[in-house]
Amino acid sequence: MDTKTVNQMHKEYMFPCVTTLYSTPLAMKKGEGLYVHDWDGNKYLDFFGGILTVSVGHCQPEIIKETIDQIQTLQHCSTLYTNYPMVMLAEKLAKITPGKLKKCYFTNSGTEANETAITTAQLHTGVREIIALRHSYHGRSPLAVGLTGNAAYRAVGTNIAGITHALSPYCFRCPLGTSYPKCGIACAEDMEELIKTTTPGKVAAFIAEPIQGVGGFVTPPKEYFQIAVGIVRKHGGLFISDEVQTGFGRTGGKWFGIEHWGVEPDIMTFAKGLANGVPIGATIARPEVADSFKASTISTFGGNPVTMRAATATLTYMEEHRLPDHVEKMGSYLNGKLLELKDKYKLIGEVRGKGLMLGIELVRDKKEPAVAEILQLFENTKKRGLLIGKGGLYANVVRITPPMTVEKSQIDQAVKILDQSFEEIRVP
């Protein structure tokens, strides 16, 4: 087998919507730690981590050992039965999440986790209306697509009524044409008028990512969530923190992204890095909120013992290696190096994010999105053995999200490649 054959088969047998990066897609064969290999024998330093999913490195031995042991013990058990790995993970999540969050529901993905969260909020409040943010991404089901504030992910439009999109706290491209801090956090204050003019005056919930992932790592001002959530709660709504990308130490120093803003969610959702690549989704809520969901529902693969064991092993590894603290140190170091690149290249309009969730927005004059240039950057970094991600409404934001076990030497290697790759870009 080789890359050419794999890519030919992909084109022939996969939906065309299964899009890939690079002019010649990278066909992965194996991974180990921070590195992956393709079918042609090339080795790459992975600074995207399967979209923030390989949280502690590819094929981490301690987690693989636990996962294999569970496969050989009990491979499947639907939610019609209880199983110890499931309740063990639920207990661990209850202990590390902030505030009064306690009761869990497990699914297969972030999409399902958000579906569960929205339904729970609607049942608890008796209200249907939901507020999401522009530039957001919450999944690929009809409801999750409706919540998502990006046209590129709305293949057939919005089919779910009762969803309103608030202004994104996107300071680099302020939707109100002002600047922080003189703006008075007007994007958050606008939540009041949004509720009064586009809803019945009551809402079920406000769902938001602490840092918008697919949206291009939009990072709000420190006051944003306290103001916005305060207004939502005044109108009877709950706050759902979508931690699919920001959870489990990714933002550095704390377990969850929203903790940086000092707001306690009523519901949290997880996926991606929770099980280091094993498919998982999880929703956790305050007991009185969770207890509102009494209708019958099942999830055939939600709470699967193999997935639950892998997730618990991942969290145990994170705890034992104090990864939130490690991420804070490595993130600060990486951020400093990226800011040095910003000083060197006019193409870099802004470096933003927290911890090891850092974005580089590429622009031309007057903040015109540098779309052609980011494609050049991807080809340049790939040929030098570095994998990166991208996002943003205009797909002009580089997403830098290595596994959280990254060390300074690997950061130096990645930044050196980025520097060489930026140097080679030719602006039209």
C-alpha positions as a Markdown table, in Angstrom:
| # | Residue | x | y | z |
|---|---|---|---|---|
| 1 | Met | 0.0 | 0.0 | 0.0 |
| 2 | Asp | 1.1 | 3.6 | -0.7 |
| 3 | Thr | -0.3 | 7.1 | -0.4 |
| 4 | Lys | -1.4 | 7.3 | -4.0 |
| 5 | Thr | -3.5 | 4.1 | -3.7 |
| 6 | Val | -5.1 | 5.1 | -0.4 |
| 7 | Asn | -6.1 | 8.5 | -1.9 |
| 8 | Gln | -7.5 | 6.9 | -5.1 |
| 9 | Met | -9.6 | 4.6 | -3.0 |
| 10 | His | -10.7 | 7.5 | -0.8 |
| 11 | Lys | -11.9 | 9.4 | -3.9 |
| 12 | Glu | -13.7 | 6.4 | -5.3 |
| 13 | Tyr | -15.5 | 5.2 | -2.2 |
| 14 | Met | -16.0 | 8.1 | 0.2 |
| 15 | Phe | -18.5 | 10.9 | 0.1 |
| 16 | Pro | -17.0 | 14.0 | -1.4 |
| 17 | Cys | -17.9 | 16.0 | 1.7 |
| 18 | Val | -15.2 | 14.0 | 3.5 |
| 19 | Thr | -12.7 | 16.8 | 2.8 |
| 20 | Thr | -9.0 | 16.6 | 3.4 |
| 21 | Leu | -6.1 | 19.0 | 3.9 |
| 22 | Tyr | -3.3 | 19.6 | 1.3 |
| 23 | Ser | -3.2 | 19.3 | -2.5 |
| 24 | Thr | -2.2 | 15.7 | -2.1 |
| 25 | Pro | -3.9 | 14.4 | 1.0 |
| 26 | Leu | -1.8 | 12.9 | 3.7 |
| 27 | Ala | -2.6 | 9.2 | 4.2 |
| 28 | Met | -1.6 | 8.3 | 7.7 |
| 29 | Lys | -0.3 | 4.8 | 8.5 |
| 30 | Lys | 0.8 | 5.0 | 12.2 |
| 31 | Gly | 1.4 | 7.3 | 15.1 |
| 32 | Glu | 3.6 | 7.4 | 18.1 |
| 33 | Gly | 3.7 | 10.2 | 20.7 |
| 34 | Leu | 3.8 | 13.6 | 18.8 |
| 35 | Tyr | 4.7 | 12.0 | 15.4 |
| 36 | Val | 2.8 | 10.3 | 12.6 |
| 37 | His | 4.0 | 8.4 | 9.5 |
| 38 | Asp | 2.4 | 8.1 | 6.1 |
| 39 | Trp | 2.3 | 5.1 | 3.7 |
| 40 | Asp | 5.4 | 6.4 | 1.9 |
| 41 | Gly | 7.6 | 6.4 | 4.9 |
| 42 | Asn | 7.5 | 10.1 | 5.7 |
| 43 | Lys | 7.5 | 11.3 | 9.3 |
| 44 | Tyr | 5.6 | 14.3 | 10.6 |
| 45 | Leu | 5.5 | 16.3 | 13.8 |
| 46 | Asp | 1.8 | 16.5 | 14.6 |
| 47 | Phe | 0.8 | 20.0 | 15.8 |
| 48 | Phe | -2.9 | 19.5 | 15.2 |
| 49 | Gly | -3.5 | 16.3 | 17.1 |
| 50 | Gly | -6.5 | 15.0 | 15.2 |
| 51 | Ile | -8.4 | 18.3 | 15.7 |
| 52 | Leu | -7.4 | 18.6 | 19.5 |
| 53 | Thr | -8.3 | 14.9 | 20.0 |
| 54 | Val | -5.0 | 13.1 | 20.6 |
| 55 | Ser | -4.6 | 14.9 | 23.9 |
| 56 | Val | -1.7 | 13.0 | 25.4 |
| 57 | Gly | 0.0 | 11.6 | 22.2 |
| 58 | His | -0.6 | 9.0 | 19.6 |
| 59 | Cys | -0.9 | 5.4 | 20.9 |
| 60 | Gln | 0.1 | 6.3 | 24.4 |
| 61 | Pro | 1.2 | 3.0 | 26.0 |
| 62 | Glu | -0.5 | 3.3 | 29.4 |
| 63 | Ile | -3.9 | 4.1 | 27.8 |
| 64 | Ile | -3.5 | 1.4 | 25.1 |
| 65 | Lys | -2.8 | -1.1 | 27.9 |
| 66 | Glu | -6.0 | -0.2 | 29.8 |
| 67 | Thr | -8.0 | -0.2 | 26.6 |
| 68 | Ile | -6.8 | -3.7 | 25.5 |
| 69 | Asp | -7.5 | -5.1 | 29.0 |
| 70 | Gln | -11.1 | -3.8 | 28.8 |
| 71 | Ile | -11.6 | -5.2 | 25.3 |
| 72 | Gln | -10.6 | -8.6 | 26.7 |
| 73 | Thr | -12.9 | -8.3 | 29.7 |
| 74 | Leu | -16.2 | -6.7 | 28.5 |
| 75 | Gln | -16.3 | -5.1 | 25.0 |
| 76 | His | -19.9 | -3.9 | 24.9 |
| 77 | Cys | -22.7 | -3.0 | 27.2 |
| 78 | Ser | -25.6 | -0.7 | 26.2 |
| 79 | Thr | -27.1 | 1.8 | 28.5 |
| 80 | Leu | -29.9 | -0.7 | 29.3 |
| 81 | Tyr | -27.4 | -2.2 | 31.8 |
| 82 | Thr | -25.0 | -0.6 | 34.2 |
| 83 | Asn | -21.3 | -1.1 | 34.0 |
| 84 | Tyr | -18.5 | -0.1 | 36.3 |
| 85 | Pro | -16.2 | 1.7 | 33.8 |
| 86 | Met | -19.1 | 4.0 | 33.0 |
| 87 | Val | -19.9 | 5.0 | 36.6 |
| 88 | Met | -16.2 | 5.3 | 37.4 |
| 89 | Leu | -15.7 | 7.8 | 34.6 |
| 90 | Ala | -18.9 | 9.7 | 35.7 |
| 91 | Glu | -17.6 | 10.0 | 39.2 |
| 92 | Lys | -14.2 | 11.3 | 38.0 |
| 93 | Leu | -15.8 | 13.9 | 35.8 |
| 94 | Ala | -18.1 | 15.0 | 38.7 |
| 95 | Lys | -15.0 | 15.5 | 40.9 |
| 96 | Ile | -12.9 | 17.6 | 38.4 |
| 97 | Thr | -15.6 | 19.8 | 36.8 |
| 98 | Pro | -16.4 | 23.2 | 38.4 |
| 99 | Gly | -19.3 | 24.1 | 40.6 |
| 100 | Lys | -22.2 | 21.7 | 41.2 |
| 101 | Leu | -22.0 | 19.7 | 38.0 |
| 102 | Lys | -22.5 | 16.0 | 38.9 |
| 103 | Lys | -24.7 | 13.8 | 36.7 |
| 104 | Cys | -23.5 | 12.5 | 33.3 |
| 105 | Tyr | -24.9 | 11.1 | 30.1 |
| 106 | Phe | -22.5 | 9.4 | 27.7 |
| 107 | Thr | -22.7 | 9.3 | 23.9 |
| 108 | Asn | -20.5 | 8.9 | 20.8 |
| 109 | Ser | -19.5 | 12.4 | 19.9 |
| 110 | Gly | -19.6 | 16.1 | 20.6 |
| 111 | Thr | -22.6 | 16.5 | 18.4 |
| 112 | Glu | -24.6 | 14.1 | 20.5 |
| 113 | Ala | -23.3 | 15.6 | 23.7 |
| 114 | Asn | -24.7 | 19.0 | 22.6 |
| 115 | Glu | -28.0 | 17.5 | 21.5 |
| 116 | Thr | -28.3 | 16.0 | 25.0 |
| 117 | Ala | -27.5 | 19.3 | 26.6 |
| 118 | Ile | -30.0 | 21.3 | 24.6 |
| 119 | Thr | -32.8 | 18.8 | 25.2 |
| 120 | Thr | -32.0 | 18.8 | 28.9 |
| 121 | Ala | -32.1 | 22.6 | 29.1 |
| 122 | Gln | -35.4 | 22.8 | 27.3 |
| 123 | Leu | -37.0 | 20.2 | 29.6 |
| 124 | His | -35.7 | 21.9 | 32.7 |
| 125 | Thr | -36.8 | 25.4 | 31.7 |
| 126 | Gly | -40.0 | 24.5 | 29.7 |
| 127 | Val | -38.7 | 26.9 | 27.0 |
| 128 | Arg | -37.5 | 26.1 | 23.5 |
| 129 | Glu | -35.5 | 29.1 | 22.5 |
| 130 | Ile | -31.7 | 28.7 | 22.4 |
| 131 | Ile | -29.0 | 31.3 | 21.9 |
| 132 | Ala | -25.7 | 30.4 | 20.2 |
| 133 | Leu | -22.9 | 32.5 | 18.9 |
| 134 | Arg | -21.9 | 33.6 | 15.4 |
| 135 | His | -18.7 | 31.9 | 14.2 |
| 136 | Ser | -19.5 | 28.9 | 16.4 |
| 137 | Tyr | -19.4 | 25.2 | 15.7 |
| 138 | His | -21.4 | 22.6 | 17.6 |
| 139 | Gly | -21.6 | 19.5 | 15.4 |
| 140 | Arg | -23.2 | 18.0 | 12.3 |
| 141 | Ser | -26.7 | 16.9 | 13.2 |
| 142 | Pro | -29.7 | 19.1 | 12.2 |
| 143 | Leu | -29.8 | 20.7 | 15.6 |
| 144 | Ala | -26.1 | 21.1 | 15.9 |
| 145 | Val | -25.9 | 22.6 | 12.4 |
| 146 | Gly | -28.6 | 25.0 | 13.5 |
| 147 | Leu | -26.5 | 26.1 | 16.5 |
| 148 | Thr | -23.4 | 26.5 | 14.3 |
| 149 | Gly | -22.8 | 30.1 | 13.2 |
| 150 | Asn | -20.8 | 29.3 | 10.0 |
| 151 | Ala | -22.5 | 28.9 | 6.6 |
| 152 | Ala | -19.8 | 26.5 | 5.3 |
| 153 | Tyr | -21.2 | 23.8 | 7.7 |
| 154 | Arg | -24.9 | 24.3 | 6.7 |
| 155 | Ala | -25.3 | 22.1 | 3.7 |
| 156 | Val | -29.1 | 22.3 | 3.6 |
| 157 | Gly | -29.7 | 25.4 | 5.7 |
| 158 | Thr | -31.3 | 25.7 | 9.1 |
| 159 | Asn | -34.2 | 23.4 | 9.8 |
| 160 | Ile | -34.6 | 23.9 | 13.6 |
| 161 | Ala | -36.7 | 26.8 | 14.8 |
| 162 | Gly | -36.0 | 28.7 | 18.0 |
| 163 | Ile | -32.3 | 29.3 | 17.6 |
| 164 | Thr | -30.9 | 32.8 | 17.7 |
| 165 | His | -27.2 | 33.8 | 17.1 |
| 166 | Ala | -25.6 | 36.5 | 19.3 |
| 167 | Leu | -22.6 | 38.6 | 18.3 |
| 168 | Ser | -19.3 | 36.8 | 18.6 |
| 169 | Pro | -16.7 | 38.4 | 20.9 |
| 170 | Tyr | -14.3 | 38.5 | 18.0 |
| 171 | Cys | -12.2 | 41.5 | 18.9 |
| 172 | Phe | -9.9 | 41.3 | 15.9 |
| 173 | Arg | -12.9 | 41.7 | 13.6 |
| 174 | Cys | -15.3 | 43.5 | 16.0 |
| 175 | Pro | -18.8 | 43.1 | 14.6 |
| 176 | Leu | -19.7 | 46.6 | 16.0 |
| 177 | Gly | -16.7 | 48.3 | 14.6 |
| 178 | Thr | -15.1 | 49.3 | 17.9 |
| 179 | Ser | -12.2 | 48.1 | 20.0 |
| 180 | Tyr | -11.5 | 46.6 | 23.4 |
| 181 | Pro | -11.7 | 47.9 | 26.1 |
| 182 | Lys | -13.4 | 51.2 | 25.1 |
| 183 | Cys | -16.2 | 49.1 | 23.6 |
| 184 | Gly | -17.6 | 48.4 | 27.1 |
| 185 | Ile | -18.0 | 44.8 | 26.0 |
| 186 | Ala | -20.9 | 45.9 | 23.8 |
| 187 | Cys | -21.1 | 42.4 | 22.2 |
| 188 | Ala | -22.0 | 40.9 | 25.5 |
| 189 | Glu | -24.4 | 43.8 | 26.5 |
| 190 | Asp | -26.3 | 43.2 | 23.2 |
| 191 | Met | -27.5 | 39.9 | 24.6 |
| 192 | Glu | -30.2 | 41.9 | 26.4 |
| 193 | Glu | -31.7 | 43.4 | 23.3 |
| 194 | Leu | -31.3 | 40.1 | 21.4 |
| 195 | Ile | -33.5 | 38.3 | 23.9 |
| 196 | Lys | -36.1 | 41.1 | 24.0 |
| 197 | Thr | -36.4 | 41.3 | 20.2 |
| 198 | Thr | -35.8 | 37.8 | 18.9 |
| 199 | Thr | -37.3 | 35.6 | 21.6 |
| 200 | Pro | -40.4 | 35.5 | 23.8 |
| 201 | Gly | -38.3 | 37.2 | 26.5 |
| 202 | Lys | -37.4 | 33.8 | 28.0 |
| 203 | Val | -34.7 | 31.4 | 26.8 |
| 204 | Ala | -33.8 | 27.8 | 27.6 |
| 205 | Ala | -30.1 | 28.2 | 27.3 |
| 206 | Phe | -27.1 | 30.0 | 25.9 |
| 207 | Ile | -24.5 | 27.6 | 24.5 |
| 208 | Ala | -21.0 | 28.7 | 23.8 |
| 209 | Glu | -17.4 | 27.5 | 23.4 |
| 210 | Pro | -15.1 | 29.3 | 25.8 |
| 211 | Ile | -12.7 | 29.7 | 22.8 |
| 212 | Gln | -14.4 | 29.2 | 19.4 |
| 213 | Gly | -12.6 | 26.2 | 17.8 |
| 214 | Val | -13.6 | 25.9 | 14.1 |
| 215 | Gly | -14.4 | 29.6 | 14.3 |
| 216 | Gly | -10.7 | 30.3 | 14.4 |
| 217 | Phe | -9.8 | 30.3 | 18.1 |
| 218 | Val | -11.8 | 33.5 | 18.8 |
| 219 | Thr | -10.9 | 34.3 | 22.4 |
| 220 | Pro | -13.3 | 36.7 | 24.3 |
| 221 | Pro | -12.4 | 39.5 | 26.6 |
| 222 | Lys | -12.2 | 38.6 | 30.3 |
| 223 | Glu | -15.5 | 40.3 | 31.1 |
| 224 | Tyr | -17.5 | 38.7 | 28.3 |
| 225 | Phe | -19.0 | 35.6 | 29.8 |
| 226 | Gln | -19.8 | 37.1 | 33.2 |
| 227 | Ile | -21.9 | 39.8 | 31.4 |
| 228 | Ala | -23.5 | 37.6 | 28.7 |
| 229 | Val | -24.3 | 34.7 | 31.1 |
| 230 | Gly | -25.7 | 37.1 | 33.7 |
| 231 | Ile | -28.1 | 38.5 | 31.2 |
| 232 | Val | -29.2 | 35.0 | 30.0 |
| 233 | Arg | -29.8 | 33.8 | 33.6 |
| 234 | Lys | -31.9 | 37.0 | 34.3 |
| 235 | His | -34.2 | 35.8 | 31.5 |
| 236 | Gly | -34.4 | 32.2 | 32.9 |
| 237 | Gly | -31.8 | 30.5 | 30.7 |
| 238 | Leu | -29.1 | 28.0 | 31.6 |
| 239 | Phe | -25.5 | 28.3 | 30.4 |
| 240 | Ile | -24.0 | 25.4 | 28.4 |
| 241 | Ser | -20.3 | 25.4 | 28.1 |
| 242 | Asp | -19.2 | 23.5 | 25.0 |
| 243 | Glu | -15.8 | 22.1 | 26.2 |
| 244 | Val | -15.3 | 19.7 | 23.3 |
| 245 | Gln | -12.1 | 21.5 | 22.3 |
| 246 | Thr | -11.2 | 23.5 | 25.4 |
| 247 | Gly | -11.6 | 20.8 | 28.0 |
| 248 | Phe | -9.1 | 18.8 | 30.1 |
| 249 | Gly | -6.3 | 21.2 | 30.4 |
| 250 | Arg | -6.0 | 22.3 | 26.8 |
| 251 | Thr | -6.2 | 26.0 | 27.7 |
| 252 | Gly | -3.5 | 25.7 | 30.4 |
| 253 | Gly | -3.5 | 26.0 | 34.2 |
| 254 | Lys | -7.1 | 24.8 | 34.7 |
| 255 | Trp | -9.1 | 21.8 | 33.7 |
| 256 | Phe | -11.7 | 23.6 | 31.6 |
| 257 | Gly | -11.7 | 26.6 | 29.4 |
| 258 | Ile | -14.6 | 28.4 | 31.1 |
| 259 | Glu | -12.8 | 28.4 | 34.4 |
| 260 | His | -10.6 | 31.2 | 33.0 |
| 261 | Trp | -13.7 | 33.4 | 32.9 |
| 262 | Gly | -15.0 | 32.7 | 36.4 |
| 263 | Val | -18.4 | 31.5 | 35.3 |
| 264 | Glu | -20.0 | 28.2 | 36.5 |
| 265 | Pro | -21.9 | 26.4 | 33.8 |
| 266 | Asp | -25.2 | 24.6 | 34.4 |
| 267 | Ile | -24.3 | 22.0 | 31.8 |
| 268 | Met | -21.0 | 21.1 | 30.1 |
| 269 | Thr | -20.3 | 19.0 | 27.1 |
| 270 | Phe | -17.1 | 17.0 | 26.1 |
| 271 | Ala | -15.7 | 14.8 | 23.4 |
| 272 | Lys | -12.5 | 14.7 | 21.4 |
| 273 | Gly | -9.5 | 14.7 | 23.8 |
| 274 | Leu | -11.4 | 13.1 | 26.7 |
| 275 | Ala | -10.5 | 9.5 | 25.5 |
| 276 | Asn | -7.3 | 10.4 | 23.5 |
| 277 | Gly | -8.9 | 9.4 | 20.2 |
| 278 | Val | -11.4 | 6.8 | 21.2 |
| 279 | Pro | -14.9 | 8.0 | 20.0 |
| 280 | Ile | -16.7 | 9.6 | 23.0 |
| 281 | Gly | -19.2 | 12.2 | 23.9 |
| 282 | Ala | -20.3 | 13.3 | 27.4 |
| 283 | Thr | -22.8 | 15.7 | 29.0 |
| 284 | Ile | -22.6 | 16.7 | 32.6 |
| 285 | Ala | -25.2 | 18.8 | 34.5 |
| 286 | Arg | -26.2 | 20.0 | 37.9 |
| 287 | Pro | -28.4 | 17.3 | 39.5 |
| 288 | Glu | -31.6 | 19.3 | 39.4 |
| 289 | Val | -31.1 | 20.0 | 35.7 |
| 290 | Ala | -30.2 | 16.5 | 34.8 |
| 291 | Asp | -33.2 | 15.1 | 36.7 |
| 292 | Ser | -35.5 | 17.1 | 34.4 |
| 293 | Phe | -34.7 | 14.5 | 31.6 |
| 294 | Lys | -37.0 | 11.6 | 32.6 |
| 295 | Ala | -38.2 | 10.5 | 29.2 |
| 296 | Ser | -37.0 | 7.2 | 27.9 |
| 297 | Thr | -33.8 | 7.3 | 25.8 |
| 298 | Ile | -31.0 | 4.9 | 25.0 |
| 299 | Ser | -27.6 | 5.1 | 23.5 |
| 300 | Thr | -26.4 | 1.8 | 22.1 |
| 301 | Phe | -22.7 | 2.8 | 22.2 |
| 302 | Gly | -22.9 | 5.6 | 24.8 |
| 303 | Gly | -21.1 | 4.5 | 28.0 |
| 304 | Asn | -19.4 | 1.6 | 26.2 |
| 305 | Pro | -17.0 | 0.1 | 28.7 |
| 306 | Val | -14.0 | 0.2 | 26.4 |
| 307 | Thr | -14.5 | 3.8 | 25.7 |
| 308 | Met | -15.1 | 4.6 | 29.3 |
| 309 | Arg | -12.0 | 2.8 | 30.4 |
| 310 | Ala | -9.9 | 4.6 | 27.8 |
| 311 | Ala | -11.3 | 8.0 | 29.0 |
| 312 | Thr | -10.6 | 7.2 | 32.6 |
| 313 | Ala | -7.1 | 6.1 | 31.8 |
| 314 | Thr | -6.6 | 9.4 | 29.8 |
| 315 | Leu | -7.8 | 11.5 | 32.7 |
| 316 | Thr | -5.6 | 9.5 | 35.2 |
| 317 | Tyr | -2.6 | 10.1 | 32.9 |
| 318 | Met | -3.4 | 13.8 | 32.8 |
| 319 | Glu | -3.6 | 14.0 | 36.6 |
| 320 | Glu | -0.5 | 12.0 | 37.3 |
| 321 | His | 1.5 | 14.2 | 34.8 |
| 322 | Arg | -0.1 | 17.4 | 35.9 |
| 323 | Leu | -0.9 | 18.3 | 32.3 |
| 324 | Pro | -2.9 | 21.5 | 32.9 |
| 325 | Asp | 0.2 | 23.0 | 34.6 |
| 326 | His | 2.5 | 21.6 | 31.9 |
| 327 | Val | 0.2 | 23.1 | 29.2 |
| 328 | Glu | 0.4 | 26.5 | 30.9 |
| 329 | Lys | 4.2 | 26.5 | 30.7 |
| 330 | Met | 4.5 | 25.1 | 27.2 |
| 331 | Gly | 1.6 | 27.3 | 26.0 |
| 332 | Ser | 3.3 | 30.5 | 27.3 |
| 333 | Tyr | 6.6 | 29.4 | 25.6 |
| 334 | Leu | 4.9 | 28.7 | 22.3 |
| 335 | Asn | 2.8 | 31.9 | 22.4 |
| 336 | Gly | 6.0 | 33.9 | 22.8 |
| 337 | Lys | 7.6 | 32.2 | 19.8 |
| 338 | Leu | 4.6 | 32.8 | 17.7 |
| 339 | Leu | 4.6 | 36.5 | 18.7 |
| 340 | Glu | 8.2 | 36.7 | 17.5 |
| 341 | Leu | 6.9 | 35.4 | 14.1 |
| 342 | Lys | 4.2 | 38.0 | 14.1 |
| 343 | Asp | 6.8 | 40.7 | 14.5 |
| 344 | Lys | 8.7 | 39.3 | 11.6 |
| 345 | Tyr | 5.9 | 38.7 | 9.1 |
| 346 | Lys | 3.2 | 41.2 | 8.1 |
| 347 | Leu | 1.1 | 38.4 | 6.9 |
| 348 | Ile | 0.3 | 37.5 | 10.6 |
| 349 | Gly | -2.5 | 39.8 | 11.8 |
| 350 | Glu | -3.0 | 38.3 | 15.3 |
| 351 | Val | -1.8 | 35.5 | 17.5 |
| 352 | Arg | -4.6 | 34.5 | 20.0 |
| 353 | Gly | -5.8 | 31.7 | 22.3 |
| 354 | Lys | -4.8 | 30.1 | 25.6 |
| 355 | Gly | -2.5 | 27.3 | 26.5 |
| 356 | Leu | -1.9 | 24.9 | 23.7 |
| 357 | Met | -4.9 | 26.2 | 21.7 |
| 358 | Leu | -3.3 | 29.0 | 19.7 |
| 359 | Gly | -4.4 | 30.6 | 16.5 |
| 360 | Ile | -2.5 | 32.7 | 13.9 |
| 361 | Glu | -4.8 | 34.8 | 11.7 |
| 362 | Leu | -3.3 | 35.5 | 8.3 |
| 363 | Val | -4.3 | 38.8 | 6.6 |
| 364 | Arg | -3.3 | 41.1 | 3.8 |
| 365 | Asp | -3.7 | 44.9 | 4.0 |
| 366 | Lys | -6.8 | 46.1 | 5.9 |
| 367 | Lys | -7.3 | 42.7 | 7.4 |
| 368 | Glu | -8.3 | 41.0 | 4.2 |
| 369 | Pro | -8.3 | 37.3 | 4.8 |
| 370 | Ala | -5.1 | 35.7 | 3.3 |
| 371 | Val | -6.8 | 32.6 | 1.9 |
| 372 | Ala | -4.3 | 31.8 | -0.9 |
| 373 | Glu | -1.4 | 32.4 | 1.5 |
| 374 | Ile | -2.6 | 29.9 | 4.1 |
| 375 | Leu | -2.8 | 27.2 | 1.4 |
| 376 | Gln | 0.8 | 27.9 | 0.6 |
| 377 | Leu | 1.7 | 27.7 | 4.3 |
| 378 | Phe | 0.1 | 24.3 | 4.6 |
| 379 | Glu | 2.1 | 22.9 | 1.6 |
| 380 | Asn | 5.3 | 24.5 | 2.9 |
| 381 | Thr | 4.9 | 23.0 | 6.4 |
| 382 | Lys | 3.9 | 19.6 | 5.1 |
| 383 | Lys | 6.9 | 19.1 | 2.9 |
| 384 | Arg | 9.1 | 20.0 | 6.0 |
| 385 | Gly | 7.3 | 17.5 | 8.2 |
| 386 | Leu | 4.9 | 19.6 | 10.3 |
| 387 | Leu | 1.1 | 19.2 | 10.5 |
| 388 | Ile | -1.1 | 22.1 | 11.5 |
| 389 | Gly | -4.8 | 22.9 | 11.3 |
| 390 | Lys | -6.9 | 25.8 | 10.1 |
| 391 | Gly | -10.2 | 27.4 | 10.8 |
| 392 | Gly | -12.2 | 30.6 | 10.8 |
| 393 | Leu | -15.1 | 31.9 | 8.8 |
| 394 | Tyr | -12.7 | 32.6 | 5.9 |
| 395 | Ala | -10.4 | 29.5 | 6.6 |
| 396 | Asn | -7.5 | 31.9 | 7.1 |
| 397 | Val | -6.6 | 31.0 | 10.7 |
| 398 | Val | -3.8 | 28.6 | 11.5 |
| 399 | Arg | -4.7 | 26.3 | 14.4 |
| 400 | Ile | -1.8 | 25.2 | 16.6 |
| 401 | Thr | -2.8 | 22.4 | 18.9 |
| 402 | Pro | -0.1 | 19.8 | 19.6 |
| 403 | Pro | -0.7 | 16.9 | 22.0 |
| 404 | Met | -0.5 | 18.3 | 25.5 |
| 405 | Thr | 2.6 | 16.3 | 26.3 |
| 406 | Val | 4.7 | 18.5 | 23.9 |
| 407 | Glu | 8.1 | 19.6 | 25.1 |
| 408 | Lys | 10.2 | 22.8 | 24.3 |
| 409 | Ser | 12.4 | 21.0 | 21.8 |
| 410 | Gln | 9.4 | 20.0 | 19.8 |
| 411 | Ile | 8.0 | 23.5 | 19.9 |
| 412 | Asp | 11.3 | 24.9 | 18.7 |
| 413 | Gln | 11.3 | 22.4 | 15.9 |
| 414 | Ala | 7.7 | 23.4 | 14.9 |
| 415 | Val | 8.4 | 27.1 | 15.1 |
| 416 | Lys | 11.6 | 26.7 | 13.0 |
| 417 | Ile | 9.5 | 25.0 | 10.3 |
| 418 | Leu | 6.8 | 27.7 | 10.5 |
| 419 | Asp | 9.5 | 30.4 | 10.1 |
| 420 | Gln | 10.9 | 28.7 | 7.0 |
| 421 | Ser | 7.5 | 28.2 | 5.6 |
| 422 | Phe | 6.4 | 31.8 | 6.1 |
| 423 | Glu | 9.6 | 32.9 | 4.5 |
| 424 | Glu | 8.7 | 31.0 | 1.4 |
| 425 | Ile | 5.2 | 32.3 | 0.9 |
| 426 | Arg | 4.6 | 34.5 | -2.1 |
| 427 | Val | 1.9 | 37.1 | -1.7 |
| 428 | Pro | -0.1 | 37.6 | -5.0 |
